[in-house]
Amino acid sequence: MPKMKSNRGAAKSFKLTAGGKVKRHKAFKSHILTSKSRKRKRSLRHSVVASKADTRRIKIMIQ
């Protein structure tokens, strides 16, 4: 039986914290930024912890 391959796209998009939570970046920060407010763009810079519902699936994809 061969080794399982990790999903390379997911592995580049998500990181695991020391406590086992999944860290992700926010969406909507790539283009058409002129129509978005300064405050909105500033809040999109920061990374957040992924929701509990998605965490199990993401962990399987990145390992």
Wavefront OBJ file of the C-alpha trace (Angstrom):
o trace
v 0.000 0.000 0.000
v 1.595 3.331 -1.017
v 1.860 6.315 1.271
v -0.992 8.837 1.284
v -0.176 12.087 -0.481
v -1.048 15.393 1.131
v -3.080 17.888 -0.863
v -0.340 20.338 -1.884
v -2.728 23.263 -2.356
v -4.138 22.770 1.124
v -0.679 22.283 2.628
v 0.353 25.702 1.307
v -2.864 27.400 2.443
v -3.196 26.119 6.018
v -0.817 25.808 8.959
v -1.219 23.914 12.217
v -0.754 25.751 15.504
v 1.059 24.186 18.449
v -2.306 23.373 20.028
v -3.487 21.505 16.936
v -5.791 24.194 15.591
v -5.790 25.133 11.915
v -4.716 28.632 10.903
v -5.913 30.155 7.622
v -5.817 33.454 5.773
v -8.930 35.457 5.002
v -10.364 35.586 1.488
v -11.174 38.641 -0.708
v -7.757 40.320 -0.436
v -6.342 39.528 -3.894
v -7.848 42.015 -6.367
v -10.454 44.779 -6.895
v -9.146 46.455 -3.764
v -10.095 50.004 -4.786
v -13.769 49.380 -4.028
v -13.026 48.024 -0.542
v -12.650 50.314 2.437
v -9.335 50.855 4.200
v -10.741 49.336 7.383
v -11.947 46.216 5.547
v -8.599 45.662 3.828
v -6.767 46.137 7.120
v -8.882 43.474 8.825
v -8.276 41.051 5.950
v -4.509 41.069 6.599
v -4.701 38.986 9.746
v -4.915 35.212 9.832
v -7.654 33.447 11.779
v -8.343 29.998 13.190
v -10.470 27.814 10.904
v -13.917 26.795 12.118
v -14.318 23.600 14.096
v -16.511 22.108 11.362
v -13.729 22.384 8.756
v -10.767 21.497 10.982
v -11.025 17.699 10.717
v -11.248 17.728 6.918
v -8.352 20.197 6.557
v -6.111 18.111 8.857
v -6.691 15.040 6.687
v -5.820 17.038 3.564
v -2.567 18.504 4.894
v -1.131 15.324 6.450
l 1 2 3 4 5 6 7 8 9 10 11 12 13 14 15 16 17 18 19 20 21 22 23 24 25 26 27 28 29 30 31 32 33 34 35 36 37 38 39 40 41 42 43 44 45 46 47 48 49 50 51 52 53 54 55 56 57 58 59 60 61 62 63
